[in-house]
Amino acid sequence: MKKLKLVKNDVIVFQGDSVTDCLRSTADDSYLGNGYANLVAANLQAKYPELNLTIYNRGVSGNRIYDVENRWETDCIQLSPTIVSILIGINDTWRRFDSGILSPIADYQASYRRIIEKTLTKTKASLVLMDPFVLPYPEDRIAWRQDLEERIFVVRNLAKEYNAIYIPLDGLFAAATVGSDYSYWCIDGVHPTLAGHGLIAKAWLDIITD
């Protein structure tokens, strides 16, 4: 598996929706919320104080891929990142089922590709792409699976095409739930519990090499 080596003065930007947002502060960049971005930052800053890492959480609750693209210049490019981590897509599926708002797969892929291309053109950042995921809890989430699978396929293929680091969160959550309740990992099939955020953070930290 491809790994990531941190260097001095790296700037890491976490991007996504509510799974990343986790009540992070929009006024104080040092408060990264109560989710995986904060857990990753705490571990990295404790382990590598000599690297002077700067870490931003720019997740926004409710965002779909198009919302992320619309704010990419200010919430990513202008931060001069050297590492960009993206987790987006569950709301593109969710809105279909709760609001009838469609996010066609071709449009989702095109928007995601534009984000990647803009990042690679305007920065020298390494990319970390993570699957959107859903657990079958409550049971109505089962109907989401086909739509979300197509988005997972898009992320996987883009990671391969652009030689990005890829973290298969959907598979990791599926494996973790064998032998335990779905509710242990996600409160509603989408939003992780502390254990779920720990799972994401561990997967992210596992891509770091010394």
Sequence and secondary structure as in RCSB ss.txt:
>XXXX:A:sequence
MKKLKLVKNDVIVFQGDSVTDCLRSTADDSYLGNGYANLVAANLQAKYPELNLTIYNRGVSGNRIYDVENRWETD
CIQLSPTIVSILIGINDTWRRFDSGILSPIADYQASYRRIIEKTLTKTKASLVLMDPFVLPYPEDRIAWRQDLEE
RIFVVRNLAKEYNAIYIPLDGLFAAATVGSDYSYWCIDGVHPTLAGHGLIAKAWLDIITD
>XXXX:A:secstr
   EE  TT EEEEEESHHHHTT  SS TT   SSHHHHHHHHHHHH GGG  EEEE   TT  HHHHHHTHHHH
TGGG  SEEEEE  HHHHHHHHHT     HHHHHHHHHHHHHHHHHH   EEEEE       SGGGGGGHHHHHH
HHHHHHHHHHHTT EEE HHHHHHHHTTTS HHHHBSSSSSB HHHHHHHHHHHHTTEE 
